[in-house]
Amino acid sequence: MKIALAQFNPTVADLLGNARRTVELAQEAANMGAELVVFPELSIVGYSPHDLFDNAHFVEATEFAVRWVHEHIPEGIGVLVGAPVRNPQPHGKRLHNAAILLESGCEPVVTHKMLLPTYDIYDEDRYFEPAGEQLAIDFHGVRLGVHICEDMWNLAEFSTYHTYERDPIAELVSQGVDLLINLSASPFAHGRHETRTEIISQICKTYHMPFVLVNLVGANTELIFDGDSRVHGADGQIQAMAPSFEEALVLWDSDDPSTLATDEHDRASDLYQALVFGIRDYVEKTGAFERVLVGLSGGIDSAVTATLAVDALGAENVIGITMPSVYSTAGSVDDSLTLAENLGIICHTVPILDAVNAFGTTLSGLFDGTREGIAEENIQARSRGIILMAASNKFGHMVLSTGNKSEMAMGYATLYGDMSGGLAVLADVFKSDVYSLAEYINTLAKTDRIPRPTIEKAPSAELRPNQKDEDSLPPYPVLDEILCCYIESRMDVDDIVRKTGHDPLLVQGILDAVDRNEYKRKQAPPALRVSDKAFGIGRRMPIVARYGRNDIRKMMEDFHQGMES
Amino acid sequence: MKIALAQFNPTVADLLGNARRTVELAQEAANMGAELVVFPELSIVGYSPHDLFDNAHFVEATEFAVRWVHEHIPEGIGVLVGAPVRNPQPHGKRLHNAAILLESGCEPVVTHKMLLPTYDIYDEDRYFEPAGEQLAIDFHGVRLGVHICEDMWNLAEFSTYHTYERDPIAELVSQGVDLLINLSASPFAHGRHETRTEIISQICKTYHMPFVLVNLVGANTELIFDGDSRVHGADGQIQAMAPSFEEALVLWDSDDPSTLATDEHDRASDLYQALVFGIRDYVEKTGAFERVLVGLSGGIDSAVTATLAVDALGAENVIGITMPSVYSTAGSVDDSLTLAENLGIICHTVPILDAVNAFGTTLSGLFDGTREGIAEENIQARSRGIILMAASNKFGHMVLSTGNKSEMAMGYATLYGDMSGGLAVLADVFKSDVYSLAEYINTLAKTDRIPRPTIEKAPSAELRPNQKDEDSLPPYPVLDEILCCYIESRMDVDDIVRKTGHDPLLVQGILDAVDRNEYKRKQAPPALRVSDKAFGIGRRMPIVARYGRNDIRKMMEDFHQGMES
């Protein structure tokens, strides 16, 4: 059987647009000779409409969109789409997360997702009732084991948060299926490509069964779906593979398979592609902006952000603004101008001196007798924020914010200042990875698009004379290692000290700083997610809270010593 | 049996502080002669530590805190606390949401929550595995039907999002319990007091059984828990009632009950108390600020916010800043100064003219040839934001933002301008309710604390000459009615038109404006929640999305007409 993998890029909630594109892709698949075309999870609504699922009109409109697709698909091809369907039972959540097999002139065949992820970025128990049973689907003489995303992720070693009692794959296999087909909405994160390969190969080899994975592609607010759709043969070898980070239609013939070499994915290259794609899709799908603004400081974060934006949108759609203050070094301005020249973008110079002085005068009465400090530093950062946002409002361009994950973790950023923007490009990228990205970009271009001085100078916010990041923060390699243990691996002080050998007081201080700055991140723009644990909807932490981890550890030690003595 | 209701106000994640206060309250209850003291749901950790539940150290520390409480409670009294416990099964979520009965010298008795709310503000399926069974607890010859919060809310008429198949109350009653005891963390919303009375009375009358409800009190970031703990007799009548919005310990004697008159709750009075309590608890629990700053515009929102802050924190801890521009009327400044005098607060006057002019000069090159508009208006709002935040940084005070729910819904607010702040006091209060609050405040004071001109003048952002809110927005009573249907009742255009009789285009335009402004609300400060559906963690909407509700409705109509013709 010839099966087409429709690695589709829907826009969230754009039911008509998604329905029309589904029909187009189905027609293309039919033209290619496919008997079956498989779309990703929730392909009709995108991932995810979130609480639009609670809107009765939206659910009704979705049902209509599926019906409309059914009426318009070409004859002779099965079209497997993802959509919510109503739960007919009197109890439980109102919807199921379903795969629906549509074929012209036939009744739709519906199967439900059994394992509903409710952790990290996933809220599926919020909307969906799990499948009570997994039923194989007979289609043109082939018995298909259709299931949805998480249904294949029931392996203890990948179950960070919990394990599931049921195994939908095993339940399908026990019904004598010929082929497993997974409709996914599985977002990109470092290493995810390799993990998918590993899991699917293992499933194929366990059951001697080919496996078709069709994953969503596209960026939706924070989430970047990479596609990475593929077919593995019964021996676990890859037989077909879609390109990452783009819409694609790939044909696989079960009767004439050929083995592909496993393609290599590289961390910096994946990261680069994910971010470029994330920027492009955000701008295209919102449709509210054609161009973006980046405040250029001469530092590496803004340089990398601007470069990614150019590669996403074209140089003509990226505008740099450099906003020097009295603390900006001549080098910083020069580096920004060199970068703009390298990228071929317009760069405006708008000094903040007058605005900062005006605030100084205006506040001189109120601040009389106080010492210069954070307040004055933040006035600079916020004056830059006002200038960027004024240009955004005036010309209808979107501001990209440039802070990285290390800074966002530590609160080393100014709310309403450099944190201003519609999209935070690097807020899930540790500083160490920002350096790797810069080097990757220059290597790819075979020239220093990002100026060497920008990469080589010591990072500085330049808000006071001779300021360096390392005056306030540990060296970035140390900081990033500790942050990664805390945020991505959810380790606490003792485990981190044991693993990294760093000073317990240093580790404790970093963890406390991360906790203390939840209030800042609460008001940050959405950040492109590229790790397994990003700030944003996937990491929900209390703001008003007092986790005295040091006090309670001490008390536990005292208590246990008291018990022993 | 004498039972004490410990309407406790824990701080989220403050395990030691909460454990110590638990022991203090248990001692007080013992001194009052109680044999059993009941604490609210998750009393040891507060509601909710959110993803701290994913931190193994936090779980271990919680277990220690419970053990510490057990070691320190007085003899002869049972102490029923709420805490997470580990799920011993190999499958499912790692934790249960548990009630634990502690008694000196006895093994703890643990029972788990069966119905886990996962909708609106609740994410319990994210962390907890539901109870497999509900077991009655025998204590001093009485059989207790202990259950947790949602376990009592399984009535079809209160199941907006879904219904549950199991009924924990019925399962407990079938085991011959003498008494139902509910540990709750049920937040305040308009009408919640009456709903609780209705549900509990119904349960009591159905099963001829007394019912003890102990609900959390305290404000944690967005959520305000009102307490409202009570005991209903087997006839459904209220026999004991704790005061709302304060910590309390109330004794009830099952052998000597007396019926209380049902107390009256009034919408404006509840709202006033909730917001005052919400401000106070935010400031006390964060511990980072003693004082708050409010930008006073002469308008009703800032006047009500400042008054609530004074009533929460005392006049000495509230500082007003009035920041007139060339578009501010003399009346606005005078009204702010009158308000400050009425409230007895300091009010600084910091004109924004110099800063606005400086930005004008600085941006004159970039903006050459453009017309004045939103960009220039927002520079004013953002200059005020900078001044407030500069004062915040300089003196260590927190900024309260003042926007109401109607404005936040429509995006009628400036990001990084008037939306700046650590806590949004009125962002879940429709403009119509802000007026009611102002009148309530003046009635309570028997004088116009909030100046009459502030209440009576037409609302205006004063960002351009003679600007009025109603130039851009429908009249507030109309707007609020439509917004309430959309946001709180999750109705869509057709239903709203049918219910309210307003023009479909007006309704459509308002719903689209709400959708379009998700990006602004994403970056808003946390807002005190007082309704059943507030912006914030309880309403999760996509930002990058395209819900063409009008197009799809039209297409549905055409399609159905085509089918019929």
Interface residues (C-beta under 8 A of the other chain):
Chain A: T11 V12 A13 D14 L15 L16 G17 G46 S48 P49 H50 D51 L52 D54 N55 A56 H57 F58 A61 F64 A65 W68 P90 H91 G92 K93 R94 T118 Y119 D123 D125 R126 E129 Y161 H162 T163 Y164 E165 A219 N220 T221 D281 Y282 K285 T286 G287 H348 V350 P351 I352 D354 A355 N357 A358 F359 T361 T362 L363 G365 L366 F367 T370 G373 I374 A375 E376 N378 I379 R382 S383 G385 I386 I387 M389 A390 A391 N393 K394 L415 Y416 S420 G422 R490 D492 V493 D494 D495 Y519 K522 Q523 A524 P525 P526 I537 R539 R540 M541 P542 I543 V544 A545 R546 Y547 G548 R549 D551 I552 R553 M555 M556 F559
Chain B: T11 V12 A13 D14 L15 L16 G17 G46 S48 P49 H50 D51 L52 D54 N55 A56 H57 F58 A61 F64 A65 W68 P90 H91 G92 K93 R94 T118 Y119 D123 D125 R126 E129 Y161 H162 T163 Y164 E165 A219 N220 T221 D281 Y282 K285 T286 G287 H348 V350 P351 I352 D354 A355 N357 A358 F359 T361 T362 L363 G365 L366 F367 T370 G373 I374 A375 E376 N378 I379 R382 S383 G385 I386 I387 M389 A390 A391 N393 K394 L415 Y416 S420 G422 R490 D492 V493 D494 D495 Y519 K522 Q523 A524 P525 P526 I537 R539 R540 M541 P542 I543 V544 A545 R546 Y547 G548 R549 D551 I552 R553 M555 M556 F559
